[in-house]
């Protein structure tokens, strides 16, 4: 299924680093790329690995204010911190680090490079696993995110003539920054499945957030209850995402693949597995081919169980993007030894969590009103489906 694939990566991308005590540790990227390389995913004949080009200020301004970009650039030298603090810099979530602008613009440039390759036909699929920094707003940093690389990449696609871009976000946290960037833009469909804002940062992403003006109906949110696992998560995905993508008919599919829905993730409260993640990546891949001729841009996102979860989940993601179906049952011993040396932690042997990914498709109607998951799905379908000419009570 996968033909030409671009993987945007360079070791310098690990310089997006808030420090050793911060949850967003670049080691998760290094372990992922090391595992993918060890499995030969990056050396397949259909795969090109390329270093990114940093996003310039003009491109960043497609989403971010000029004053904010200036604040990010100057923040490491702002001794008093006054310039950055009003822009969300220098907080516990977003501490200032040396060369912050350079590191953040490089991550953003990588997502633009991925989008460019897919839009121009250089590649069918492209992935920037360091990206997915979906919380950054127009004029402030938020939730470990300095620049909003998926939003900037989508905005760049619009400047190139794209008329319909779909963004699907499977991170455990609501993709609020991307939603905000396109809340009134009918050209961009944003779909976010996440733990409810009633129990998790950023406290947004409810079913009634449907967009405004001409963009009404193009903002879609499924607010999942605490404890949601693979079967329920996949039921929600299947009930909402495929019908909307088929109706919207995007020219490009951009996906944010945060893997912090995992049961071991320390920052959230869902109970999914890497097997559920793999099933999701497969579903997105199939949808890309069904609705937009395979034009698929994939970026990373959250994931804070650095050794046990992120490398396995995102190696599954990379394997799906590059078209490899032969991921072994066990991680290579050489990788485990290397990972243990880098992390002082035993790396996982099994690729799988040995969890079932079977789910009950949406049967139609409003689901089971006694079930919190079904109530969330029904609320989203009621809020958005009629705006797309879809029946909210139809079966999936």
Secondary structure, DSSP 8 states (H G I E B T S, - for coil): ---SEEEE--GGGGG----TTSSS-THHHHHHHHHHHHTTGGGSTTEEEE------HHHHTTTS-HHHHHHHHHHTT-TT-HHHHTTTTTSSSS---TTHHHHHHHHHHHHHHHHHHHHHTS-SEEEETT---TT-BTTB-BTTBSS-HHHHHHHHHHHTT---EEEEE-SSS--HHHHHHTTT-TTEEEEEEEE-TTTSTT----TT----GGGTT-EEEEEE-TT-BHHHHHHHHHHHHHHHHHHH--SEEEEE---TTBTT-TT---BB-HHHHHHHHHHHHHHHHHHHTT-EEEE------IIIIIHHHHHHHHHHHHT-----SB--HHHHHHHHHHHSS---SBS------------STT--TT-HHHHHHHHHHHHHGGGGT--TTS--
